[in-house]
Amino acid sequence: MKRLFILMLALFITSCATTKESSGLFESYKTYSNKIIKNKSNFIMSMLSKKRVEEIEKLGEKEFPVLSEFSKVLYKIESHYQKIGKNQGCLTINGYGKNNKPIVLSITYLNENKRWVINFVEIYYADSTKEFHVKGICPSES
């Protein structure tokens, strides 16, 4: 009986830790979105993967237009889902843009230095809410 209790406790602790860590992608998105609104470009760059930062620096631009604008396309968030692996995570956000048009935002995150950073963004302008995703989808999978 004692082993069963220890096993149940271990499973409970593990599930709590997993839930807490997996909530990070949407929280990262919200932080990024808030900083974009306040035009904190230094912070924005720190939220991007090394690969994206190198591309931006190579082109001599502070940020790509899509990276500074993608969080502004959604005026209302309907739902969000994520898929998390060891070194990569994907966040899918269903919502509405201007004129109440449905939009699916897919973001690939990389785990760099024990934190989630944005690597790729895809914006899909859907014809109807029937095209909303019901699970986390990486941009390359949509």
C-alpha positions as CSV (number, residue, x, y, z in Angstrom):
1,M,0.0,0.0,0.0
2,K,2.9,2.3,0.8
3,R,4.4,1.8,-2.6
4,L,1.1,2.6,-4.3
5,F,0.9,5.8,-2.4
6,I,4.5,6.8,-3.3
7,L,3.9,5.9,-6.9
8,M,0.7,8.0,-7.0
9,L,2.5,10.9,-5.3
10,A,5.3,10.7,-7.8
11,L,2.9,10.6,-10.7
12,F,1.0,13.6,-9.3
13,I,4.2,15.6,-8.8
14,T,5.4,14.7,-12.3
15,S,2.1,15.8,-13.8
16,C,2.2,19.1,-12.0
17,A,5.7,19.8,-13.2
18,T,4.7,18.9,-16.8
19,T,1.7,21.2,-16.6
20,K,3.6,24.1,-15.3
21,E,6.4,23.8,-17.9
22,S,4.0,23.3,-20.8
23,S,2.1,26.4,-20.0
24,G,5.2,28.4,-21.0
25,L,4.6,28.7,-24.7
26,F,1.3,30.7,-24.4
27,E,2.8,32.8,-21.6
28,S,5.8,33.5,-23.8
29,Y,3.5,34.6,-26.6
30,K,1.6,36.9,-24.3
31,T,4.8,38.5,-23.0
32,Y,6.1,38.9,-26.5
33,S,2.8,40.5,-27.6
34,N,2.8,43.0,-24.6
35,K,6.4,44.0,-25.3
36,I,5.6,44.5,-29.0
37,I,2.8,46.9,-28.1
38,K,5.2,48.9,-25.9
39,N,7.9,48.7,-28.7
40,K,10.6,47.1,-26.6
41,S,12.8,46.0,-29.5
42,N,15.7,44.9,-27.3
43,F,13.4,42.5,-25.4
44,I,11.8,41.4,-28.6
45,M,15.2,40.3,-30.0
46,S,15.8,38.3,-26.8
47,M,12.6,36.4,-27.4
48,L,13.9,35.1,-30.8
49,S,16.0,32.1,-31.6
50,K,19.7,32.6,-32.4
51,K,19.0,31.7,-36.0
52,R,16.4,34.4,-36.4
53,V,18.6,37.0,-34.7
54,E,21.5,36.2,-37.0
55,E,19.3,36.5,-40.1
56,I,18.0,39.9,-38.9
57,E,21.5,41.2,-38.2
58,K,22.8,39.9,-41.5
59,L,20.1,41.9,-43.4
60,G,20.8,45.0,-41.3
61,E,17.3,45.2,-40.0
62,K,16.3,45.4,-36.3
63,E,13.3,43.1,-36.9
64,F,11.4,41.5,-39.7
65,P,8.0,43.0,-40.3
66,V,6.2,39.7,-39.6
67,L,8.0,39.3,-36.3
68,S,7.0,42.7,-35.1
69,E,3.4,42.5,-36.4
70,F,2.3,38.9,-36.0
71,S,1.0,39.3,-32.5
72,K,-1.1,42.3,-33.6
73,V,-3.2,40.3,-36.2
74,L,-5.3,38.7,-33.5
75,Y,-7.9,41.0,-31.9
76,K,-9.6,38.3,-30.1
77,I,-8.2,34.9,-29.0
78,E,-10.7,32.0,-29.2
79,S,-8.4,29.1,-28.1
80,H,-4.8,27.9,-28.0
81,Y,-3.1,24.6,-28.1
82,Q,0.5,23.5,-27.8
83,K,2.8,20.6,-28.5
84,I,6.0,20.3,-26.6
85,G,9.0,18.2,-27.3
86,K,12.4,18.2,-25.7
87,N,14.0,21.0,-27.8
88,Q,11.0,22.3,-29.9
89,G,7.5,23.4,-29.1
90,C,4.6,24.5,-31.2
91,L,1.8,26.9,-30.3
92,T,-1.4,27.2,-32.3
93,I,-3.7,30.1,-31.5
94,N,-7.2,30.4,-33.0
95,G,-8.7,33.8,-33.0
96,Y,-10.2,36.7,-35.0
97,G,-8.7,39.6,-36.8
98,K,-10.2,42.8,-38.0
99,N,-13.7,42.5,-39.2
100,N,-14.1,39.3,-37.1
101,K,-12.2,37.2,-39.7
102,P,-10.9,33.9,-38.4
103,I,-7.1,33.5,-38.2
104,V,-4.9,30.6,-37.1
105,L,-1.5,31.6,-35.8
106,S,1.2,28.9,-35.6
107,I,4.5,29.5,-33.9
108,T,7.5,27.2,-33.6
109,Y,9.6,27.7,-30.4
110,L,13.0,26.3,-29.7
111,N,14.3,25.6,-26.3
112,E,17.6,27.6,-26.1
113,N,19.4,27.9,-22.8
114,K,16.4,26.5,-20.9
115,R,13.9,29.0,-22.2
116,W,11.5,29.1,-25.1
117,V,12.3,31.4,-28.0
118,I,10.4,32.1,-31.3
119,N,11.9,30.5,-34.3
120,F,9.2,30.6,-37.0
121,V,5.7,32.1,-37.4
122,E,2.9,31.3,-39.8
123,I,-0.3,33.3,-40.1
124,Y,-3.2,31.5,-41.8
125,Y,-6.3,33.6,-42.8
126,A,-9.1,31.0,-42.6
127,D,-12.3,31.1,-44.5
128,S,-14.3,29.9,-41.5
129,T,-13.9,28.7,-37.9
130,K,-14.2,25.2,-39.2
131,E,-10.5,25.5,-40.1
132,F,-9.5,26.2,-36.5
133,H,-7.1,23.6,-35.1
134,V,-8.0,21.5,-32.1
135,K,-4.4,20.7,-31.1
136,G,-0.9,22.2,-31.2
137,I,0.3,22.2,-34.8
138,C,3.8,23.3,-36.0
139,P,3.8,25.6,-39.0
140,S,5.4,23.0,-41.2
141,E,2.5,20.6,-40.4
142,S,-0.4,22.8,-41.3
